[in-house]
Amino acid sequence: MQIKIKDNIKQFTKGLSKVQKKQIPFATAQAINGTLFGLKKEMAKQTVKKLDRPVGFTQRGFLIDKAKKTKQIGVLRIRPEVADYLKFQIDGGVRSGAKKIPVPISKNKRLNKFGNIAGKRSGLVKGKKEFIATIGGATGVWKQGRKGQQPTLLIKFHDSVKYDKKPFDFYKIGKGYIGNTYDKQFKKALTKALRSAK
């Protein structure tokens, strides 16, 4: 998943001399890169606004392929490891895999400050009272209650998970930011470049 900026500079080149026009490729690359770095920061902010307590890895999950004087195209893209799960927040769809997908029952299972299963890396079962079983047709991690009480389902295993909501509109955010920023960046970069034109 990526957003490209490819410049259209015709509207800015009218009235410039041949010497001045030589500065345009440099100014264009500067403007594209300035816009992309600003967009990268904006995307990090938007993950916090649109997603449920995203971890720092998600917030930092955007990379830039910079434009050059000889190649006036720049790209903001999502790290592959982040895109693997963020794509469902962008496009929706069904997540499935060879392994069962653990989904916490939030009212029963304690989550960490990021809204994820606490201590997931060290295993889903915590303590002597928790166990994996199928009860009443539901397979997952259960917790044994007091004597005579039914176990409580903490984490349910699913073959697939459907994402109907699309809270992180990656492309709309990018288009809006670029539309509000690029021209300003280009005018600024061109003005600076023309000062050095001879």
C-alpha positions in Angstrom: 0.0 0.0 0.0 1.5 3.3 -1.0 0.8 6.9 -2.1 2.7 8.5 -4.9 3.3 12.1 -5.6 4.1 12.9 -9.2 4.5 16.6 -9.9 2.7 18.6 -12.6 4.6 21.9 -12.8 3.2 23.5 -15.9 1.2 26.1 -14.0 4.3 27.3 -12.2 6.7 27.6 -15.1 5.1 30.3 -17.1 7.2 33.4 -17.4 10.4 31.8 -16.2 13.6 32.2 -18.1 15.6 29.2 -19.3 18.1 29.7 -16.5 15.4 29.8 -13.9 13.7 26.7 -15.4 16.9 24.7 -14.7 16.0 25.1 -11.0 12.6 23.5 -11.3 13.7 19.8 -11.1 15.5 20.5 -7.8 12.6 22.5 -6.4 10.2 19.8 -7.4 12.1 17.1 -5.6 12.4 19.3 -2.5 8.7 20.0 -2.5 7.7 16.3 -3.0 10.0 15.2 -0.2 8.9 18.0 2.1 5.3 17.0 1.5 6.0 13.3 2.1 7.8 13.9 5.4 4.9 16.0 6.6 2.5 13.3 5.5 4.4 10.6 7.4 4.0 12.6 10.6 0.3 13.1 9.8 -0.2 9.4 9.2 1.3 8.7 12.7 -1.2 11.2 14.3 -4.1 9.7 12.4 -3.4 6.1 13.6 -3.8 7.4 17.1 -7.1 9.2 16.2 -8.6 6.5 14.1 -7.4 3.2 15.6 -7.8 1.7 19.1 -4.6 2.5 21.0 -2.1 1.6 18.2 1.3 0.5 19.4 4.4 2.6 18.5 5.4 0.0 15.9 2.2 0.8 14.0 2.6 4.6 14.4 6.1 4.3 13.0 5.1 2.0 10.2 5.4 4.4 7.3 8.4 4.7 5.0 9.4 7.2 2.3 11.0 6.6 -1.0 12.4 10.1 -1.7 12.1 12.0 -5.0 15.3 13.0 -6.8 16.2 15.8 -9.1 16.4 13.2 -11.9 13.3 11.2 -10.7 10.5 13.5 -9.6 8.3 10.9 -8.0 8.2 10.2 -4.2 6.3 7.5 -2.4 4.9 7.0 1.1 4.4 3.3 1.8 3.6 1.1 4.7 6.1 -1.3 6.1 5.2 -4.8 4.9 5.0 -6.2 8.5 2.6 -3.4 9.4 0.6 -3.6 6.2 -0.1 -7.3 6.9 -2.5 -6.3 9.6 -3.2 -2.6 8.9 -4.7 -3.5 5.5 -7.8 -4.8 7.3 -8.3 -1.4 8.9 -7.9 0.3 5.5 -9.7 -2.0 3.1 -11.7 -4.4 5.4 -12.0 -8.0 4.3 -11.5 -11.4 5.9 -8.4 -12.4 7.8 -7.6 -16.1 7.9 -4.6 -18.3 8.1 -3.3 -21.8 8.8 -3.5 -21.1 12.6 -6.5 -20.2 14.6 -7.0 -16.5 15.3 -7.3 -15.6 19.0 -9.8 -12.9 19.7 -10.1 -11.7 23.3 -13.4 -11.3 25.0 -12.7 -7.8 26.2 -15.1 -7.9 29.1 -13.5 -11.0 30.5 -9.8 -11.0 29.4 -7.5 -8.3 30.7 -6.0 -6.3 27.9 -2.8 -4.3 27.9 -2.8 -0.5 27.5 -2.7 -0.9 23.7 -5.9 -3.0 23.7 -4.0 -6.2 22.9 -3.9 -9.5 24.7 -1.6 -9.0 27.7 1.6 -11.2 27.5 0.6 -12.8 24.2 4.1 -13.5 23.2 4.8 -15.8 26.2 1.6 -17.7 25.7 -2.2 -17.3 25.9 -2.7 -19.4 29.0 -1.8 -17.6 32.2 -1.8 -19.2 35.6 -3.1 -22.6 36.8 -6.8 -21.6 36.4 -6.6 -21.0 32.7 -6.8 -23.7 30.1 -7.7 -24.4 26.5 -10.8 -26.3 25.7 -14.0 -26.5 23.7 -17.1 -25.8 25.8 -20.5 -25.3 24.5 -19.1 -25.2 20.9 -16.7 -22.4 21.7 -12.9 -23.3 21.5 -10.5 -21.0 23.3 -8.8 -20.0 26.6 -11.1 -20.5 29.6 -10.7 -19.6 33.2 -12.0 -21.9 35.9 -14.2 -20.1 38.4 -15.0 -20.9 41.9 -16.4 -24.4 42.8 -19.7 -24.9 41.2 -19.3 -22.0 38.7 -19.0 -22.3 35.0 -15.6 -21.5 33.4 -15.4 -18.0 31.8 -14.3 -17.7 28.1 -11.3 -15.3 27.9 -10.1 -15.8 24.4 -12.1 -17.4 21.5 -10.3 -19.1 18.6 -11.6 -18.3 15.1 -10.9 -19.8 11.7 -11.3 -16.3 10.2 -12.2 -12.8 11.3 -14.3 -10.4 9.2 -13.5 -6.7 9.2 -16.5 -4.7 8.2 -15.4 -1.3 9.4 -12.6 0.6 7.7 -11.5 3.2 10.3 -8.2 4.1 8.7 -8.7 5.7 5.3 -5.1 5.8 4.3 -5.7 7.1 0.8 -8.2 9.8 1.7 -5.8 11.1 4.4 -3.0 11.1 1.9 -5.0 12.8 -0.8 -6.3 15.5 1.5 -2.9 16.3 3.1 -1.1 16.4 -0.3 -3.9 18.7 -1.7 -3.5 21.1 1.1 0.3 21.0 1.3 2.1 20.4 -1.9 1.6 23.7 -3.7 2.8 25.6 -0.7 5.9 23.4 -0.5 6.6 23.9 -4.2 6.3 27.6 -4.1 8.6 27.8 -1.1 11.2 25.5 -2.7 11.1 27.2 -6.0 11.5 30.7 -4.5 14.5 29.4 -2.6 16.0 27.7 -5.7 15.5 30.8 -7.9 17.6 32.9 -5.5 20.6 30.8 -6.5 19.8 30.9 -10.3 22.3 32.8 -12.4 
